Amino acid sequence: MKRTATTAFVATALGVTLMAQSVARGPLEGAWKASEIVATGANPSNTPNPQPSVYLFTRTHYSILRVAGAEPRALFKAPRPTDEEKIAAYDTFVAASGTYELSGTTLTLRPIVAKNPNLMAGGSETFQLRLEGDTLWLTLKSTDVRMRIGDRIQPASGPLTETRFRLARIE
């Protein structure tokens, strides 16, 4: 009887310990939303109250959905949108999900699926990261975006820009 009680106690303690370890979260794990977006370069902008967004991080995967720009997306005027309405909706939406790796203050996202097919075809985005409590800053330079062009993965083309995302933890 004593041996059975001891075995049950050890098994319960081990189970609680393993469960506590599996519940421990990494610093990025959880849900975030953009609370400010500042861009520099050819088309500078400061968006202190960005449109809706959700940034989700698990232990190894991420998903980002956000409305780009300072204005709400236009609604379609009919059940079947025009080509112009579809383009406007596409151009004002950002979507990517995949895996990530965090090394010190460098966060690298590797999309498995993304709105931009060139990004999801072997591309990546590398951010500089700063985390203070429930605020996360992600800084992305245009030269740190790599995507497939033809048969090569290369830096994004265009003018040099830098975008700083300030995110607030929502869960």
C-alpha positions as CSV (number, residue, x, y, z in Angstrom):
1,M,0.0,0.0,0.0
2,K,2.8,2.4,0.9
3,R,4.7,1.6,-2.3
4,T,1.5,2.2,-4.4
5,A,1.0,5.6,-2.6
6,T,4.6,6.6,-3.2
7,T,4.5,5.6,-6.8
8,A,1.2,7.5,-7.3
9,F,2.8,10.6,-5.7
10,V,5.9,10.4,-7.8
11,A,3.9,10.0,-11.0
12,T,1.6,12.9,-10.1
13,A,4.6,15.1,-9.3
14,L,6.3,14.2,-12.5
15,G,3.2,14.9,-14.5
16,V,2.7,18.3,-12.9
17,T,6.3,19.2,-13.5
18,L,6.1,18.1,-17.2
19,M,2.8,20.0,-17.6
20,A,4.4,23.2,-16.1
21,Q,7.3,22.9,-18.4
22,S,5.1,22.6,-21.5
23,V,3.1,25.6,-20.4
24,A,6.1,27.9,-20.1
25,R,6.1,30.3,-23.0
26,G,8.9,31.8,-25.0
27,P,9.2,35.6,-25.1
28,L,7.2,36.0,-28.4
29,E,4.6,33.4,-27.8
30,G,1.1,34.7,-27.8
31,A,-1.1,37.2,-29.7
32,W,0.0,40.7,-30.6
33,K,-1.5,43.7,-32.5
34,A,0.2,46.6,-34.2
35,S,-0.1,49.8,-32.1
36,E,2.1,52.0,-34.3
37,I,3.9,51.7,-37.6
38,V,6.6,54.1,-38.7
39,A,8.2,53.9,-42.2
40,T,11.2,55.9,-43.5
41,G,12.6,56.1,-47.0
42,A,11.0,57.2,-50.3
43,N,7.4,57.1,-48.9
44,P,7.8,57.9,-45.2
45,S,4.7,57.5,-43.0
46,N,3.7,57.5,-39.3
47,T,0.6,55.5,-38.4
48,P,0.0,55.9,-34.7
49,N,-3.3,54.0,-34.8
50,P,-2.9,51.2,-37.4
51,Q,-5.8,49.3,-38.9
52,P,-6.6,45.9,-37.4
53,S,-3.9,43.3,-37.2
54,V,-3.1,40.0,-35.5
55,Y,0.4,38.6,-35.0
56,L,0.5,35.1,-33.6
57,F,3.6,33.3,-32.3
58,T,3.8,29.7,-31.1
59,R,7.0,28.0,-30.1
60,T,8.1,27.6,-33.7
61,H,5.5,29.1,-36.0
62,Y,3.9,32.5,-36.7
63,S,1.0,34.0,-38.5
64,I,0.6,37.7,-39.5
65,L,-2.6,39.2,-40.8
66,R,-2.9,43.0,-41.0
67,V,-4.6,45.8,-42.9
68,A,-1.9,48.0,-44.4
69,G,-2.3,51.8,-44.3
70,A,-4.1,54.2,-42.1
71,E,-7.6,54.0,-43.6
72,P,-10.1,51.1,-43.3
73,R,-10.4,48.8,-46.3
74,A,-13.2,49.8,-48.7
75,L,-16.2,47.4,-48.7
76,F,-17.2,45.8,-51.9
77,K,-20.3,47.5,-53.4
78,A,-21.9,44.2,-54.5
79,P,-21.6,40.5,-53.8
80,R,-19.3,40.1,-56.8
81,P,-16.5,42.7,-56.5
82,T,-15.1,44.4,-59.6
83,D,-11.5,43.8,-60.6
84,E,-10.6,47.3,-59.2
85,E,-12.2,46.5,-55.9
86,K,-10.3,43.2,-55.7
87,I,-7.0,44.9,-56.4
88,A,-7.7,47.6,-53.8
89,A,-8.5,44.8,-51.2
90,Y,-5.4,42.9,-52.2
91,D,-3.1,45.9,-52.0
92,T,-4.3,46.8,-48.5
93,F,-3.8,43.4,-46.9
94,V,-0.7,41.6,-45.6
95,A,-0.8,37.9,-44.8
96,A,2.0,35.4,-44.1
97,S,2.4,32.3,-42.0
98,G,5.3,30.0,-41.5
99,T,8.2,29.3,-39.1
100,Y,10.5,31.7,-37.3
101,E,13.8,31.6,-35.6
102,L,14.9,34.0,-32.8
103,S,18.6,34.5,-32.3
104,G,19.4,37.3,-29.8
105,T,17.8,40.4,-31.1
106,T,17.3,39.0,-34.7
107,L,14.0,37.5,-35.7
108,T,13.8,35.7,-39.1
109,L,10.5,34.8,-40.6
110,R,10.3,32.0,-43.2
111,P,6.8,32.0,-44.8
112,I,5.2,28.7,-45.8
113,V,2.2,30.5,-47.2
114,A,1.9,34.2,-47.9
115,K,-0.1,36.7,-50.0
116,N,3.0,37.4,-52.0
117,P,3.9,34.1,-53.9
118,N,7.5,35.2,-54.3
119,L,8.0,35.6,-50.6
120,M,6.6,32.1,-49.9
121,A,8.8,30.5,-52.5
122,G,11.9,30.4,-50.3
123,G,12.0,34.0,-49.1
124,S,12.5,35.4,-45.6
125,E,12.2,38.6,-43.6
126,T,14.7,39.5,-41.0
127,F,13.7,41.9,-38.2
128,Q,15.7,43.5,-35.4
129,L,13.7,43.0,-32.3
130,R,13.3,44.7,-28.9
131,L,11.0,43.4,-26.2
132,E,10.0,45.3,-23.1
133,G,7.2,43.8,-21.1
134,D,4.1,43.6,-23.2
135,T,5.6,45.8,-26.0
136,L,7.5,44.4,-28.9
137,W,9.3,46.5,-31.5
138,L,10.1,44.9,-34.9
139,T,12.3,46.8,-37.3
140,L,12.5,45.7,-40.9
141,K,14.9,47.1,-43.5
142,S,13.9,46.6,-47.2
143,T,17.4,45.0,-47.7
144,D,16.4,42.3,-45.1
145,V,13.5,41.0,-47.2
146,R,14.5,38.2,-49.5
147,M,12.3,36.7,-52.1
148,R,12.4,34.5,-55.2
149,I,12.8,36.3,-58.5
150,G,13.1,33.7,-61.3
151,D,15.4,30.9,-60.1
152,R,17.2,33.0,-57.4
153,I,16.4,34.1,-53.8
154,Q,17.5,37.7,-53.6
155,P,17.0,41.0,-51.7
156,A,13.8,42.9,-52.5
157,S,14.4,45.6,-55.1
158,G,13.4,49.3,-54.8
159,P,14.4,52.2,-52.7
160,L,15.9,51.6,-49.2
161,T,13.2,51.8,-46.5
162,E,13.0,50.9,-42.9
163,T,9.7,50.1,-41.1
164,R,9.3,49.9,-37.4
165,F,6.3,48.1,-36.0
166,R,5.4,48.6,-32.3
167,L,3.2,45.7,-31.2
168,A,1.2,45.4,-28.0
169,R,0.5,42.0,-26.5
170,I,-3.2,41.1,-26.5
171,E,-2.8,37.6,-25.1
